[in-house]
């Protein structure tokens, strides 16, 4: 009788709490509270936003499994080497650049690249027809709409704000005149010619007189650039960057196909949100 009572109490305890810290079940496959918290920390998103990101990733993983799509370590390595070459960097320097400018470790980058390669394979598996290459008019339109991505100043005059607290840094951005002890500022002049492409892409998107997005800096803290000036702006011509423009257009088209597909898939999937971080 005593053993039955203990078993009953144990079962009651298990059913009354999230099993193994499970936050969400997607087709009975769990997303843990820890995963949600890590996504919130890494991307600076809310719990709800992080759950949306993780549900999409889980659906992709499950769909890839169902379609028997796999990604080998050799494919991940090859893709990272291609990315490094595209940025005129050795793989080692590319990994260092991702760590310093985006706060992305080699392990995190490997995961992201694996997800990207899986996404490309998924696109090939679900696309109903092959995408046509961009026309000259599409290239010209995209180029004009994204001139900032193909422009680079002589240097970037910035104030870099750093804090171990995402919330404190956001408060500083919302009210720059407010003194927040946990937020530290440093004026910098970053040369445009020698900057790595990943950081250049971030800085190019920040308007003069505005703050950039909050980014992890790879040192257990967060950073944001305030753009003071971009002197002597030089824009590369379309012929020079045409391959890059084509890749961007094709990438957007592929992402749109995948987004539409997984939006429909999510509507019909059995998804249970059990608990979110406090």
C-alpha positions as CSV (number, residue, x, y, z in Angstrom):
1,X,0.0,0.0,0.0
2,X,2.8,2.4,0.9
3,X,4.6,1.8,-2.4
4,X,1.4,2.5,-4.3
5,X,0.9,5.7,-2.4
6,X,4.4,6.8,-3.2
7,X,4.0,6.0,-6.8
8,X,0.7,7.9,-6.9
9,X,2.4,11.0,-5.3
10,X,5.3,10.8,-7.7
11,X,2.9,10.6,-10.7
12,X,0.9,13.5,-9.4
13,X,4.1,15.6,-9.0
14,X,5.3,14.8,-12.5
15,X,2.0,15.7,-14.1
16,X,1.6,19.0,-12.2
17,X,5.0,20.4,-13.4
18,X,6.5,20.8,-16.9
19,X,8.2,17.5,-17.7
20,X,11.9,18.1,-18.0
21,X,11.3,21.9,-18.2
22,X,9.3,21.6,-21.5
23,X,7.9,24.9,-22.7
24,X,6.3,23.9,-26.0
25,X,5.4,20.7,-27.8
26,X,5.5,20.7,-31.6
27,X,4.0,17.4,-32.9
28,X,5.0,15.9,-29.5
29,X,8.6,17.1,-30.0
30,X,9.7,19.3,-27.1
31,X,11.2,22.8,-26.9
32,X,12.6,23.4,-23.5
33,X,12.5,26.4,-21.2
34,X,16.2,26.5,-21.4
35,X,16.1,26.8,-25.2
36,X,13.6,29.6,-25.0
37,X,15.8,31.5,-22.5
38,X,18.9,31.0,-24.6
39,X,17.1,32.3,-27.7
40,X,15.9,35.3,-25.7
41,X,19.5,36.0,-24.5
42,X,21.2,35.5,-27.9
43,X,18.7,37.4,-30.1
44,X,17.4,39.9,-27.6
45,X,13.8,38.9,-28.3
46,X,10.8,38.5,-26.0
47,X,9.6,35.1,-24.8
48,X,6.8,35.1,-27.4
49,X,9.1,36.1,-30.2
50,X,11.7,33.5,-29.2
51,X,9.0,30.8,-29.1
52,X,7.9,31.7,-32.6
53,X,11.5,31.4,-33.8
54,X,12.0,28.1,-32.1
55,X,8.7,26.7,-33.4
56,X,9.8,27.5,-36.9
57,X,13.1,25.8,-36.4
58,X,11.5,22.8,-34.9
59,X,9.0,22.5,-37.8
60,X,12.0,22.7,-40.2
61,X,13.8,20.0,-38.3
62,X,10.8,17.7,-38.3
63,X,10.0,18.4,-41.9
64,X,13.7,17.6,-42.8
65,X,13.5,14.4,-40.9
66,X,10.2,13.4,-42.6
67,X,11.8,14.1,-46.0
68,X,15.0,12.3,-45.0
69,X,17.1,15.5,-45.5
70,X,20.4,15.4,-43.7
71,X,23.3,17.9,-43.5
72,X,26.8,16.5,-43.0
73,X,29.7,18.2,-41.2
74,X,31.6,18.3,-44.6
75,X,28.7,20.3,-46.1
76,X,28.8,22.7,-43.2
77,X,32.5,23.1,-43.4
78,X,32.3,23.7,-47.2
79,X,29.6,26.4,-46.7
80,X,31.6,28.2,-44.1
81,X,34.7,28.2,-46.3
82,X,32.5,29.6,-49.2
83,X,31.3,32.4,-46.9
84,X,34.8,33.2,-45.8
85,X,36.0,33.3,-49.4
86,X,33.1,35.5,-50.4
87,X,34.2,38.0,-47.8
88,X,37.9,37.8,-48.9
89,X,38.9,36.2,-45.6
90,X,40.5,32.9,-44.6
91,X,38.2,30.7,-42.6
92,X,40.1,31.5,-39.4
93,X,39.8,35.2,-39.9
94,X,36.1,34.9,-40.9
95,X,35.4,33.0,-37.7
96,X,37.2,35.7,-35.7
97,X,35.2,38.4,-37.5
98,X,31.9,36.7,-36.7
99,X,32.9,36.5,-33.1
100,X,34.1,40.1,-32.7
101,X,31.5,41.9,-34.8
102,X,28.4,39.7,-34.3
103,X,29.2,37.9,-31.0
104,X,28.7,34.5,-32.8
105,X,30.9,31.7,-31.6
106,X,32.2,29.0,-33.9
107,X,29.7,26.6,-32.4
108,X,26.8,29.0,-32.9
109,X,27.9,29.7,-36.4
110,X,28.1,26.0,-37.2
111,X,24.5,25.6,-36.0
112,X,23.3,28.6,-38.1
113,X,25.1,27.3,-41.2
114,X,23.6,23.9,-40.7
115,X,20.2,25.4,-40.5
116,X,20.9,27.5,-43.6
117,X,22.0,24.4,-45.6
118,X,19.0,22.5,-44.4
119,X,16.8,25.4,-45.5
120,X,18.3,25.3,-49.0
121,X,17.7,21.6,-49.2
122,X,14.2,22.0,-47.9
123,X,13.5,24.6,-50.5
124,X,14.7,22.2,-53.2
125,X,12.4,19.6,-51.8
126,X,9.2,21.7,-51.5
127,X,9.6,24.2,-54.4
128,X,7.1,23.5,-57.2
129,X,9.2,25.1,-59.9
130,X,12.8,26.3,-60.3
131,X,13.2,30.0,-59.6
132,X,14.2,32.1,-62.7
133,X,17.4,34.1,-62.4
134,X,16.8,37.9,-61.7
135,X,16.2,40.0,-64.8
136,X,18.3,43.2,-65.5
137,X,15.4,45.3,-64.3
138,X,15.0,43.3,-61.0
139,X,18.8,43.8,-60.4
140,X,18.6,47.5,-61.1
141,X,15.6,48.0,-58.8
142,X,17.1,45.9,-56.0
143,X,20.4,47.8,-56.3
144,X,18.6,51.2,-56.1
145,X,16.5,50.2,-53.1
146,X,19.6,48.9,-51.2
147,X,22.3,51.4,-52.1
148,X,23.3,51.6,-48.5
149,X,24.5,48.0,-48.6
150,X,26.8,48.8,-51.5
151,X,28.2,52.0,-50.1
152,X,31.1,52.5,-47.8
153,X,32.4,55.7,-46.2
154,X,36.0,56.6,-45.6
155,X,35.4,55.8,-41.9
156,X,32.6,55.4,-39.4
157,X,32.6,57.8,-36.5
158,X,30.6,56.0,-33.7
159,X,30.1,55.9,-30.0
160,X,30.0,52.3,-28.9
161,X,27.7,51.6,-25.9
162,X,28.3,48.4,-24.0
163,X,26.5,46.8,-21.1
164,X,26.1,43.3,-19.5
165,X,22.3,44.1,-19.3
166,X,20.2,44.2,-22.5
167,X,17.5,46.1,-20.6
168,X,19.9,48.7,-19.3
169,X,21.3,49.3,-22.8
170,X,17.8,49.6,-24.2
171,X,17.0,52.1,-21.5
172,X,20.1,54.2,-22.6
173,X,19.0,54.1,-26.2
174,X,15.5,55.2,-25.3
175,X,16.9,58.1,-23.2
176,X,20.5,58.9,-24.2
177,X,20.8,61.7,-21.7
178,X,20.1,59.4,-18.8
179,X,23.1,58.3,-16.8
180,X,23.1,54.5,-16.3
181,X,26.1,53.2,-14.4
182,X,26.1,49.7,-16.0
183,X,26.3,51.2,-19.6
184,X,29.8,52.3,-20.8
185,X,30.5,54.4,-23.8
186,X,33.6,54.8,-26.0
187,X,34.1,57.0,-29.1
188,X,35.7,55.3,-32.0
189,X,36.7,56.0,-35.6
190,X,36.4,52.7,-37.6
191,X,38.3,52.8,-41.0
192,X,36.0,51.9,-43.9
193,X,38.7,50.3,-46.0
194,X,39.9,47.7,-43.5
195,X,36.7,46.8,-41.8
196,X,35.4,43.2,-42.2
197,X,32.3,42.9,-44.4
198,X,30.0,41.6,-41.6
199,X,30.6,44.7,-39.4
200,X,30.4,47.0,-42.5
201,X,26.9,45.6,-43.3
202,X,25.8,46.4,-39.8
203,X,27.3,49.9,-39.7
204,X,26.0,50.8,-43.2
205,X,22.4,50.3,-42.1
206,X,22.7,52.8,-39.2
207,X,21.6,56.3,-40.1
208,X,23.7,59.2,-38.9
209,X,22.3,60.5,-35.6
210,X,20.7,57.1,-34.8
211,X,21.4,54.0,-32.7
212,X,22.0,50.6,-34.3
213,X,20.4,47.4,-33.1
214,X,21.5,45.8,-29.8
215,X,24.0,43.0,-30.5
216,X,25.8,40.4,-28.4
217,X,29.5,41.2,-28.4
218,X,30.8,37.7,-27.6
219,X,32.0,38.8,-24.1
220,X,28.8,38.0,-22.1
221,X,27.5,41.5,-22.8
222,X,25.7,43.6,-25.4
223,X,26.6,46.5,-27.6
224,X,25.0,49.2,-29.8
225,X,26.6,51.7,-32.1
226,X,25.5,55.4,-32.2
227,X,26.4,56.7,-35.6
228,X,27.9,60.2,-35.5
229,X,29.2,60.6,-39.0
230,X,30.0,58.7,-42.3
231,X,32.3,61.0,-44.2
232,X,33.2,60.6,-47.9
233,X,30.7,58.0,-48.9
234,X,31.6,55.9,-51.9
235,X,29.0,53.7,-53.7
236,X,30.1,50.7,-55.8
237,X,28.5,50.5,-59.3
238,X,26.0,47.8,-60.2
239,X,28.3,45.9,-62.5
240,X,30.8,45.4,-59.7
241,X,28.3,44.0,-57.2
242,X,25.9,42.3,-59.7
243,X,26.8,38.7,-58.4
244,X,26.1,39.9,-54.8
245,X,22.8,41.5,-55.9
246,X,21.7,38.3,-57.7
247,X,22.5,36.2,-54.6
248,X,20.5,38.6,-52.4
249,X,17.5,38.5,-54.7
250,X,17.5,34.7,-55.0
251,X,17.9,34.4,-51.2
252,X,14.8,36.6,-50.6
253,X,12.7,34.6,-53.1
254,X,13.8,31.4,-51.5
255,X,13.0,32.7,-48.1
256,X,9.5,33.8,-49.2
257,X,8.7,30.4,-50.5
258,X,9.9,28.8,-47.2
259,X,8.0,31.3,-45.1
260,X,4.8,30.7,-47.0
261,X,5.2,26.9,-46.7
262,X,5.9,26.9,-43.0
263,X,3.2,29.4,-42.2
264,X,0.7,27.0,-43.7
265,X,2.4,24.0,-42.0
266,X,2.2,25.7,-38.6
267,X,-1.6,26.3,-39.0
268,X,-2.2,22.6,-39.3
269,X,0.5,21.4,-36.9
270,X,-0.3,20.1,-33.4
271,X,1.5,22.7,-31.2
272,X,1.0,23.0,-27.5
273,X,2.5,26.0,-25.5
274,X,2.8,24.7,-21.9
275,X,4.8,27.3,-20.2
276,X,7.0,30.3,-20.9
277,X,9.8,31.8,-18.8
278,X,8.7,34.3,-16.2
